[in-house]
């Protein structure tokens, strides 16, 4: 891959386009959301940003069981170079 191609697909410090979750993305989401109660978040796409670690923006379908009402939300997670990922914000769309 040329430098030009690498720059076009992922700008340094910039966010990637939203894409389907990889198994690693799902693992980060599940680990950060472990023990979270109340609203149920189901990730459907993710965008990432390389920093001193990795920032994630998970586009999710959200619901509060037993209600059938579903809305969209962005769950923001930071995974440091060393340590467990954690939620940094949740925005209802």
Wavefront OBJ file of the C-alpha trace (Angstrom):
o trace
v 0.000 0.000 0.000
v 1.360 3.420 -0.906
v 1.607 6.308 1.557
v -1.151 8.094 -0.377
v -3.517 5.099 -0.010
v -2.794 4.822 3.714
v -3.481 8.532 4.189
v -6.778 8.371 2.314
v -8.135 5.425 4.296
v -7.110 6.678 7.746
v -5.963 10.200 8.536
v -3.550 10.301 11.455
v -5.448 11.537 14.515
v -8.704 11.420 12.534
v -11.693 9.150 12.909
v -12.180 6.194 10.589
v -15.426 5.768 8.670
v -18.046 3.694 10.487
v -17.688 0.000 9.677
v -18.898 -3.396 10.899
v -17.484 -4.549 14.220
v -14.555 -6.933 14.271
v -14.306 -9.542 17.030
v -11.718 -7.266 18.738
v -14.103 -4.270 18.576
v -16.859 -6.380 20.156
v -14.479 -7.530 22.908
v -13.594 -3.891 23.736
v -17.304 -2.941 23.821
v -18.283 -5.891 26.029
v -15.396 -5.297 28.439
v -16.171 -1.582 28.819
v -19.921 -2.177 29.265
v -19.514 -5.046 31.761
v -21.761 -4.394 34.748
v -23.639 -1.552 33.029
v -27.329 -1.743 33.966
v -30.461 0.025 32.782
v -30.335 0.812 29.076
v -29.325 -2.059 26.777
v -26.932 -1.053 23.980
v -26.462 -3.195 20.876
v -23.525 -1.977 18.731
v -24.144 -2.020 14.982
v -21.112 -0.061 13.679
v -17.877 1.448 14.994
v -15.498 4.291 14.187
v -11.987 4.407 15.667
v -9.317 7.003 16.336
v -5.700 6.167 17.125
v -4.372 8.236 20.030
v -2.198 7.170 22.982
v -4.434 4.105 22.967
v -7.645 3.909 20.926
v -10.891 5.875 20.963
v -14.045 4.110 19.813
v -17.439 5.464 18.800
v -19.955 2.650 18.727
v -23.209 3.420 16.899
v -25.803 1.455 18.844
v -29.448 0.572 18.982
v -30.580 1.298 22.523
v -33.591 0.141 24.493
v -34.777 -0.071 28.064
v -36.365 -3.481 28.585
v -39.174 -4.417 28.882
v -40.182 -1.497 26.597
v -40.133 -2.082 22.829
v -39.014 1.511 22.137
v -35.642 1.621 20.335
v -33.463 4.673 19.696
v -29.954 5.270 18.388
v -27.024 6.250 20.575
v -23.275 6.673 20.336
v -21.263 4.950 23.068
v -17.763 6.424 23.339
v -15.055 4.182 24.786
v -11.348 4.710 25.399
v -8.922 1.776 25.465
v -5.560 2.839 26.935
v -2.317 1.219 25.821
v -2.199 -0.600 29.166
v -5.370 -1.310 31.074
v -9.031 -1.974 30.548
v -11.279 -0.011 28.197
v -13.883 2.261 29.779
v -16.889 4.351 28.735
v -16.149 8.065 28.301
v -19.589 9.161 27.115
v -22.992 8.161 25.800
v -24.990 10.404 23.471
v -28.606 9.723 22.520
v -29.249 10.552 18.859
l 1 2 3 4 5 6 7 8 9 10 11 12 13 14 15 16 17 18 19 20 21 22 23 24 25 26 27 28 29 30 31 32 33 34 35 36 37 38 39 40 41 42 43 44 45 46 47 48 49 50 51 52 53 54 55 56 57 58 59 60 61 62 63 64 65 66 67 68 69 70 71 72 73 74 75 76 77 78 79 80 81 82 83 84 85 86 87 88 89 90 91 92 93
